[in-house]
Amino acid sequence: MAKTVKRVGVIGGGQLAWMMGGAAKSLGLDLVIQTPQPTDPAVSVASDTIFAPIDDAAATATLAAHCDVITFENEFINLDALFLLANQGVCFRPRLDALAPLLDKYHQRCYLRDIGLPQPAFNLLETPLNPDTLNFPLVLKARRHGYDGQGTFIFKDRESFQELWQKLADTPLLVEEFIPFERELAVIAARSISGEVVVYPVVETQQENQVCRRVIIPAPISPETEQKINAIARTLLNSLQAVGVFGIELFLTANNQVYVNEVSPRTHNSGHFSLDACETSQFEMHLRAVAGLSLTKPILKCKGAVMVNLLGYEYSQNDYLEKRQKLASQPQTYVHWYGKKQSRPGRKLGHVTVLLNSNSGKNPQAIAQTIETLWYG
């Protein structure tokens, strides 16, 4: 008989772990967080906290002694050290074998290729390098620890490439074909211990400087494209024998070709809309999966939604209360503020979700523009 899970350990204490708080309470679960700083967002919702770096495996051993299962908020972990704990009986969900092919972006590309999923052409960037052998435009990615646009570079020509290449020469890099996409899409999918897979509605993500600014729900795509993406999600999660929520980012071209951009083995920014727009949020779905509970249907409870990230635009300790109040006064609008103590340009400080119904007069882009005007001025 499977062990009853009551206490879930989470490696990472940022906003993703913080947004698990409400779901944990409704499911009767306690969250135990491993995170470096007392000011990290999830500390306020945790039943217990281990203050330590994310990649401190000795601290994770202590975390394991305080919970029934351990899950992840981010990928900044020491996987080799965690395998030693898994061999001693510590339960990780998703299991470490499901994370292993994904944490290094080159290994992730190789895995997606091996299971037959469509993606850009790719290779390692070898040194010494002859730029004359490269085809432009191209995409350069750091193999580890890139997020929110960090570690991703798009080069249109050889001159701009050579200018930055010298600064990156010591970083392990992946080079990818640039896909001339018409839209960027994303999908959240979850898989249970028993192998049940559920897939949320496909969304459109709109990026600036490789950072997500806004999400349109559902994506304006054909049923055939949605079916392709659902099949990709199910193939990936079943191949990994994953347990929990995964975020999958994709490109859609003008001729309706779909390519996988990146996979995140955790809850994902593109799924934040689910807190307000779905019957079950991605955070509840993740906790249901890792706690061994049955999954529910990830259906919208409204016609659609718009999610806008509130990004830092200055160095400040301002809590922007007046701006948040103006945002919250908009119709059908929900403000989620992560409680971070410091703002800096590009940092995710919170997000806003606006629910749409059949009587909504404005289109999603106009709604997003209104939110951004109130936030950025």
TADA-V512428 format. One record per residue. N is the residue number from 1. RES is the residue in one letter. SS is DSSP state (helix for helix, strand for strand, loop for the rest). PHI is phi as a letter, one per 30 degrees, with the letter a starting at -180 (999 if undefined). PSI is psi in degrees with one decimal (NA if undefined). Layout:
# TADA-V512428
n = [N	N]
res = [RES	RES]
ss = [SS	SS]
phi = [PHI	PHI]
psi = [PSI	PSI]
This chain:
# TADA-V512428
n = [1	2	3	4	5	6	7	8	9	10	11	12	13	14	15	16	17	18	19	20	21	22	23	24	25	26	27	28	29	30	31	32	33	34	35	36	37	38	39	40	41	42	43	44	45	46	47	48	49	50	51	52	53	54	55	56	57	58	59	60	61	62	63	64	65	66	67	68	69	70	71	72	73	74	75	76	77	78	79	80	81	82	83	84	85	86	87	88	89	90	91	92	93	94	95	96	97	98	99	100	101	102	103	104	105	106	107	108	109	110	111	112	113	114	115	116	117	118	119	120	121	122	123	124	125	126	127	128	129	130	131	132	133	134	135	136	137	138	139	140	141	142	143	144	145	146	147	148	149	150	151	152	153	154	155	156	157	158	159	160	161	162	163	164	165	166	167	168	169	170	171	172	173	174	175	176	177	178	179	180	181	182	183	184	185	186	187	188	189	190	191	192	193	194	195	196	197	198	199	200	201	202	203	204	205	206	207	208	209	210	211	212	213	214	215	216	217	218	219	220	221	222	223	224	225	226	227	228	229	230	231	232	233	234	235	236	237	238	239	240	241	242	243	244	245	246	247	248	249	250	251	252	253	254	255	256	257	258	259	260	261	262	263	264	265	266	267	268	269	270	271	272	273	274	275	276	277	278	279	280	281	282	283	284	285	286	287	288	289	290	291	292	293	294	295	296	297	298	299	300	301	302	303	304	305	306	307	308	309	310	311	312	313	314	315	316	317	318	319	320	321	322	323	324	325	326	327	328	329	330	331	332	333	334	335	336	337	338	339	340	341	342	343	344	345	346	347	348	349	350	351	352	353	354	355	356	357	358	359	360	361	362	363	364	365	366	367	368	369	370	371	372	373	374	375	376	377]
res = [M	A	K	T	V	K	R	V	G	V	I	G	G	G	Q	L	A	W	M	M	G	G	A	A	K	S	L	G	L	D	L	V	I	Q	T	P	Q	P	T	D	P	A	V	S	V	A	S	D	T	I	F	A	P	I	D	D	A	A	A	T	A	T	L	A	A	H	C	D	V	I	T	F	E	N	E	F	I	N	L	D	A	L	F	L	L	A	N	Q	G	V	C	F	R	P	R	L	D	A	L	A	P	L	L	D	K	Y	H	Q	R	C	Y	L	R	D	I	G	L	P	Q	P	A	F	N	L	L	E	T	P	L	N	P	D	T	L	N	F	P	L	V	L	K	A	R	R	H	G	Y	D	G	Q	G	T	F	I	F	K	D	R	E	S	F	Q	E	L	W	Q	K	L	A	D	T	P	L	L	V	E	E	F	I	P	F	E	R	E	L	A	V	I	A	A	R	S	I	S	G	E	V	V	V	Y	P	V	V	E	T	Q	Q	E	N	Q	V	C	R	R	V	I	I	P	A	P	I	S	P	E	T	E	Q	K	I	N	A	I	A	R	T	L	L	N	S	L	Q	A	V	G	V	F	G	I	E	L	F	L	T	A	N	N	Q	V	Y	V	N	E	V	S	P	R	T	H	N	S	G	H	F	S	L	D	A	C	E	T	S	Q	F	E	M	H	L	R	A	V	A	G	L	S	L	T	K	P	I	L	K	C	K	G	A	V	M	V	N	L	L	G	Y	E	Y	S	Q	N	D	Y	L	E	K	R	Q	K	L	A	S	Q	P	Q	T	Y	V	H	W	Y	G	K	K	Q	S	R	P	G	R	K	L	G	H	V	T	V	L	L	N	S	N	S	G	K	N	P	Q	A	I	A	Q	T	I	E	T	L	W	Y	G]
ss = [loop	loop	loop	loop	loop	loop	strand	strand	strand	strand	strand	loop	loop	loop	helix	helix	helix	helix	loop	loop	helix	helix	helix	helix	helix	helix	helix	loop	loop	strand	strand	strand	strand	strand	strand	loop	loop	loop	loop	loop	helix	helix	helix	helix	helix	loop	loop	strand	strand	strand	strand	loop	loop	loop	loop	loop	helix	helix	helix	helix	helix	helix	helix	helix	helix	loop	loop	loop	strand	strand	strand	strand	loop	loop	loop	loop	loop	loop	helix	helix	helix	helix	helix	helix	helix	helix	helix	loop	loop	loop	loop	strand	loop	loop	loop	helix	helix	helix	helix	helix	loop	loop	loop	loop	helix	helix	helix	helix	helix	helix	helix	helix	helix	helix	loop	loop	loop	loop	strand	loop	loop	strand	strand	strand	loop	loop	loop	loop	loop	loop	helix	helix	helix	loop	loop	loop	loop	strand	strand	strand	strand	strand	loop	loop	loop	loop	loop	loop	loop	loop	loop	strand	strand	strand	strand	loop	loop	helix	helix	helix	helix	helix	helix	helix	helix	helix	helix	helix	loop	loop	loop	loop	strand	strand	strand	strand	strand	loop	loop	loop	loop	loop	strand	strand	strand	strand	strand	strand	strand	strand	strand	loop	loop	loop	loop	loop	strand	strand	strand	loop	loop	loop	strand	strand	strand	strand	strand	strand	loop	loop	strand	strand	strand	strand	strand	strand	strand	loop	loop	loop	loop	loop	helix	helix	helix	helix	helix	helix	helix	helix	helix	helix	helix	helix	helix	helix	helix	helix	helix	helix	loop	loop	loop	strand	strand	strand	strand	strand	strand	strand	strand	strand	loop	loop	loop	loop	loop	strand	strand	strand	strand	strand	strand	strand	loop	loop	loop	loop	helix	helix	helix	loop	loop	helix	helix	helix	helix	strand	loop	loop	loop	helix	helix	helix	helix	helix	helix	helix	helix	helix	loop	loop	loop	loop	loop	loop	loop	loop	loop	strand	loop	loop	loop	strand	strand	strand	strand	strand	strand	strand	strand	loop	loop	loop	loop	strand	loop	loop	loop	loop	helix	helix	helix	helix	helix	helix	helix	helix	loop	loop	loop	loop	strand	strand	strand	strand	strand	loop	loop	loop	loop	loop	strand	loop	loop	loop	loop	strand	strand	strand	strand	strand	strand	strand	strand	strand	loop	loop	loop	loop	loop	loop	loop	helix	helix	helix	helix	helix	helix	helix	helix	helix	helix	helix	helix	helix	loop]
phi = [999	d	d	d	c	b	b	c	d	b	d	j	b	d	d	d	d	e	d	d	e	d	d	d	d	d	c	i	c	c	c	c	c	c	a	d	c	d	d	d	e	d	e	d	c	d	d	a	b	c	d	a	e	e	c	d	d	d	d	d	d	d	e	d	d	c	b	c	a	b	b	b	c	a	c	d	c	c	d	e	d	d	d	d	d	d	d	c	j	d	c	c	b	d	d	d	d	d	d	e	d	c	d	c	d	d	d	d	d	d	d	d	d	d	c	i	d	d	a	d	d	a	a	d	c	d	b	d	c	c	e	d	d	c	c	c	d	b	c	c	b	d	d	b	i	d	a	h	i	d	i	b	b	c	c	d	b	d	d	d	d	d	d	c	e	e	d	c	e	c	c	d	b	c	c	b	d	d	c	d	d	c	b	c	b	a	b	c	b	b	b	c	e	d	j	d	c	b	b	d	e	d	c	c	c	c	c	b	h	i	c	d	c	a	b	c	b	d	d	d	b	d	e	d	d	d	d	e	d	e	d	e	d	d	e	d	d	d	d	d	h	d	b	k	c	b	c	b	c	b	c	b	c	d	c	i	d	c	b	d	d	b	b	c	d	a	d	b	e	d	c	d	e	d	e	c	c	c	d	b	d	d	d	d	d	d	d	e	d	d	d	i	c	d	d	c	d	d	c	d	c	b	d	l	a	b	c	b	d	c	c	d	b	a	d	a	c	d	c	h	d	d	d	d	d	d	d	d	d	d	d	h	c	b	c	c	c	d	i	d	d	b	c	b	e	i	d	d	c	l	b	b	c	c	d	c	b	d	c	d	d	d	d	e	d	d	d	d	d	d	d	d	d	d	d	d	i]
psi = [134.7	142.9	136.9	128.6	123.7	-27.6	120.0	122.0	140.1	120.6	108.5	136.3	28.4	-158.4	-28.7	-42.7	-38.2	-40.4	-7.5	-14.3	-51.2	-40.2	-41.1	-43.3	-44.1	-26.2	-1.8	29.2	148.2	137.7	131.8	121.7	136.8	115.4	153.6	-38.0	141.9	-20.0	-2.1	142.1	-43.1	-12.9	-34.1	-19.2	-0.9	143.9	-28.5	153.1	134.8	111.7	108.0	158.9	154.6	-37.1	16.7	97.8	-29.1	-39.1	-35.2	-32.8	-39.9	-42.2	-44.3	-32.0	-14.7	4.3	172.9	-26.7	151.4	134.4	-173.8	142.5	-21.3	-179.1	15.8	46.5	163.1	93.8	-41.0	-42.8	-35.1	-31.7	-34.3	-39.9	-40.7	-37.9	-19.2	3.3	2.2	133.3	115.7	136.1	119.3	155.1	155.9	-30.5	-23.1	-26.5	-34.1	-42.1	-5.8	-23.7	-34.1	125.1	-28.3	-45.2	-37.5	-45.2	-42.3	-39.5	-46.2	-39.0	-43.8	-27.0	7.6	23.3	143.3	134.0	167.9	155.1	147.6	163.8	165.9	147.6	108.9	151.5	144.2	152.6	138.7	102.2	-20.3	-16.4	-4.5	147.4	126.7	150.4	160.1	167.3	133.9	132.3	138.0	138.2	-28.2	150.8	19.6	132.6	158.8	42.0	-13.6	133.0	6.8	128.8	132.6	124.8	126.2	-24.7	168.8	-33.8	-47.4	-32.4	-48.9	-31.1	-42.8	-26.0	-40.4	-35.3	-20.3	4.6	-25.9	1.6	128.7	122.4	152.3	135.9	134.6	150.5	137.1	124.9	119.5	79.4	155.1	-36.1	152.4	132.6	165.6	156.6	142.4	131.5	152.0	147.3	137.7	173.0	-34.3	-5.2	5.0	134.3	132.7	147.0	128.7	165.4	142.1	138.6	159.0	130.5	139.0	117.5	149.3	126.8	39.8	17.8	132.9	123.5	-40.0	156.5	131.8	127.0	126.7	166.4	142.4	77.5	166.2	156.7	-33.8	-40.7	-41.0	-39.9	-41.1	-44.5	-39.4	-41.9	-40.3	-47.1	-45.5	-42.0	-46.0	-51.7	-37.6	-38.2	-40.8	-15.1	45.0	153.7	120.9	-171.6	137.8	144.1	132.7	121.4	141.4	160.9	142.9	124.5	171.9	-26.8	24.9	26.1	138.2	133.2	137.9	127.7	-65.1	158.1	132.4	122.1	59.6	176.8	157.7	149.1	-33.9	-11.1	8.4	-27.5	-27.4	-20.8	-37.2	-24.1	-9.4	156.7	-36.1	123.9	162.0	-27.5	-40.9	-40.6	-40.7	-46.4	-36.7	-45.2	-50.4	-23.5	0.0	19.5	164.1	149.9	157.0	176.5	128.3	60.2	151.8	145.2	17.7	175.5	-36.5	-171.9	164.3	130.1	129.7	126.0	136.3	99.5	144.8	144.0	9.1	165.7	117.3	161.0	19.0	139.3	1.3	38.8	-42.6	-42.7	-40.5	-37.6	-39.0	-40.4	-45.4	-19.8	-7.9	150.8	138.0	36.8	134.6	124.6	127.7	112.4	124.8	-8.8	23.1	141.3	-20.5	137.2	144.6	157.1	127.8	-9.7	137.6	110.2	-21.7	-175.2	160.2	133.4	130.1	122.4	142.3	143.5	179.0	-17.0	1.6	122.2	-33.9	150.9	162.7	-38.0	-39.7	-38.9	-45.2	-39.9	-40.7	-45.5	-45.0	-34.1	-41.9	-33.7	-52.6	-19.8	NA]
